[in-house]
Amino acid sequence: MKKFVLAAMILTGAAILFSGCSSLEVAKKLNNVSVTEGNQTYTAEHYTYSNYGFYFLNCVPVFSGTVIPDNAFALFTDTVNTESAVHALTNSARKAGAFKVLNMTTSTDSRYNFWTLFFWTRSVQVSATVISE
């Protein structure tokens, strides 16, 4: 029984360790749709930023995705929130030369993981249409 509990704790720890993640996806193929203002034509792209992580008792961050760079994880840092997600999306859009962000939407979620006993999974997602020259 002790070996089973120890193995379950090790597997749970490994799953938590490698599960905090963030990602940014950019959709550039919009069937040649562009935005025209006056005589100027601008390019439209759609950005989606996602971040999730594990929290002890739903309040202490343990593992979460980093804001910048994406596809990495952070220890004991609360990055799974709307403010951090909006910052990551707008920062990436600015670096890509965007001057306008339209139709931004956000969603957050927090779920209890019964198999871990004390950990919750939080996630945040932000999406927007980005206009650049």
C-alpha positions as CSV (number, residue, x, y, z in Angstrom):
1,M,0.0,0.0,0.0
2,K,2.8,2.4,0.8
3,K,4.4,1.7,-2.6
4,F,1.1,2.5,-4.3
5,V,0.7,5.8,-2.5
6,L,4.3,6.8,-3.1
7,A,4.0,5.9,-6.8
8,A,0.7,7.9,-7.1
9,M,2.3,10.9,-5.4
10,I,5.3,10.7,-7.8
11,L,3.1,10.4,-10.9
12,T,0.9,13.3,-9.7
13,G,4.0,15.5,-9.0
14,A,5.4,14.7,-12.4
15,A,2.1,15.5,-14.1
16,I,1.9,18.8,-12.2
17,L,5.5,19.7,-13.0
18,F,5.1,19.4,-16.7
19,S,1.6,20.7,-17.1
20,G,1.8,24.5,-16.6
21,C,1.9,26.0,-20.1
22,S,1.2,29.1,-22.1
23,S,0.9,29.5,-25.9
24,L,0.2,32.1,-28.5
25,E,-1.4,31.2,-31.8
26,V,-1.7,33.6,-34.7
27,A,-4.1,33.0,-37.6
28,K,-2.8,34.8,-40.7
29,K,-4.9,33.1,-43.4
30,L,-8.1,35.1,-43.5
31,N,-9.0,34.6,-47.2
32,N,-7.3,37.8,-48.2
33,V,-9.6,39.9,-45.9
34,S,-8.1,43.2,-45.1
35,V,-9.2,46.4,-43.4
36,T,-9.5,49.6,-45.4
37,E,-9.6,53.1,-43.9
38,G,-9.6,56.0,-46.4
39,N,-6.9,55.1,-49.0
40,Q,-4.9,52.9,-46.6
41,T,-5.3,49.1,-46.5
42,Y,-4.2,47.2,-43.4
43,T,-3.7,43.5,-42.6
44,A,-5.9,41.7,-40.1
45,E,-4.8,38.7,-38.0
46,H,-6.4,36.8,-35.2
47,Y,-4.4,36.2,-32.0
48,T,-5.3,33.6,-29.3
49,Y,-3.3,33.4,-26.1
50,S,-3.9,30.6,-23.5
51,N,-2.3,30.0,-20.1
52,Y,-2.9,27.4,-17.4
53,G,-1.4,26.1,-14.2
54,F,-1.8,24.3,-11.0
55,Y,-2.7,26.0,-7.7
56,F,-2.6,24.6,-4.2
57,L,-6.0,25.0,-2.5
58,N,-6.9,27.2,-5.4
59,C,-5.0,30.2,-4.1
60,V,-1.2,29.4,-4.0
61,P,0.4,29.1,-7.4
62,V,2.6,26.1,-7.8
63,F,3.2,25.6,-11.6
64,S,1.9,27.9,-14.3
65,G,2.7,29.0,-17.8
66,T,5.0,32.0,-18.2
67,V,3.7,35.2,-19.8
68,I,6.8,35.8,-22.0
69,P,8.2,33.7,-23.5
70,D,5.3,31.3,-24.1
71,N,5.6,27.5,-24.1
72,A,7.4,27.6,-20.8
73,F,6.5,27.2,-17.1
74,A,7.0,29.3,-13.9
75,L,7.2,28.1,-10.3
76,F,5.2,29.8,-7.6
77,T,4.2,32.7,-9.8
78,D,0.6,33.7,-10.4
79,T,0.5,34.2,-14.2
80,V,-2.9,32.6,-14.9
81,N,-5.0,35.8,-14.7
82,T,-6.7,38.1,-17.2
83,E,-4.3,41.0,-16.7
84,S,-1.2,38.8,-17.5
85,A,-3.0,37.2,-20.5
86,V,-4.0,40.6,-22.0
87,H,-0.4,41.9,-21.5
88,A,1.0,38.9,-23.3
89,L,-1.3,39.2,-26.2
90,T,-0.9,42.9,-26.7
91,N,2.8,42.7,-26.2
92,S,3.1,40.1,-29.0
93,A,0.8,42.2,-31.2
94,R,2.9,45.3,-30.7
95,K,6.1,43.4,-31.5
96,A,4.5,42.2,-34.8
97,G,3.8,45.8,-35.7
98,A,0.1,46.1,-34.8
99,F,-1.4,49.4,-34.1
100,K,-5.0,48.4,-33.2
101,V,-6.6,45.5,-31.3
102,L,-10.3,44.8,-31.9
103,N,-13.0,42.5,-30.4
104,M,-10.9,41.3,-27.5
105,T,-12.6,38.5,-25.5
106,T,-11.4,36.7,-22.3
107,S,-12.4,33.6,-20.5
108,T,-11.2,32.1,-17.2
109,D,-11.8,28.7,-15.6
110,S,-10.9,27.0,-12.3
111,R,-11.4,23.3,-11.7
112,Y,-10.8,21.0,-8.8
113,N,-8.6,18.0,-9.5
114,F,-10.1,15.3,-7.3
115,W,-7.2,12.9,-8.0
116,T,-4.7,15.3,-6.5
117,L,-6.7,16.1,-3.3
118,F,-5.3,19.6,-2.9
119,F,-4.8,21.1,-6.3
120,W,-6.9,23.1,-8.7
121,T,-6.3,23.8,-12.4
122,R,-6.8,27.4,-13.6
123,S,-6.9,28.5,-17.2
124,V,-7.3,31.8,-19.0
125,Q,-7.7,32.5,-22.7
126,V,-7.7,35.8,-24.6
127,S,-8.5,36.3,-28.2
128,A,-8.6,39.4,-30.4
129,T,-8.4,40.6,-34.0
130,V,-5.1,42.5,-34.6
131,I,-4.7,45.2,-37.3
132,S,-1.2,46.0,-38.6
133,E,0.2,47.7,-41.7
